[in-house]
Amino acid sequence: MVIVALKEAGEYTKAVVLFDVLADQESWAIKALAQKGLCLEAIGRYDDALATIRAALGRRSATQEESVSLRYLLARTLEAKRGYDKAVEVYRTLEREQHRYRDVSARLARLNQTEQSGRGKSDKEITRLGAFWRGWGQLLRGTYGHGSSAAGTNTHVNTDR
């Protein structure tokens, strides 16, 4: 999909416009809004990203799995905006409802540790480092840039950065 290629190439502003168009189609709305939120966060428009993610969460068509993924994305965006207290609330809810969901426990532990010490790496630094190592791992395995599911069959909202 061209829009995802734009996002992956760092053309976030162009991708946002196209994700808006795609969001008008009900069958793509949740995924498009989630991806738009990621793009807005990437360019530092945190309030717009949060509003977009909340709009996706407000859609009745969101499945349980998409709702969980969107709440995770909401927490990560709050964390990136340095809204740590609100992020912790969302992470705690996710941990309570979805035991062992992604890296929620690690993020809670890090936020609690950062809160106690008053210092630590920002979410952007950790996210970029994680993306760097994921990319290298994919490159070494020969899977870089290759999706594992057929188009239209994946109901998971991709929140990886």
Secondary structure, DSSP 8 states (H G I E B T S, - for coil): -HHHHHHHTT-HHHHHHHHHHHHTSTTTHHHHHHHHHHHHHHTT-HHHHHHHHHHHHT-TT--HHHHHHHHHHHHHHHHHTT-HHHHHHHHHHHHHHSTT-TTHHHHHHHHHHHHHHS----HHHHHHHHHHHHHHHHHHHT-TT--SS-TTT--------
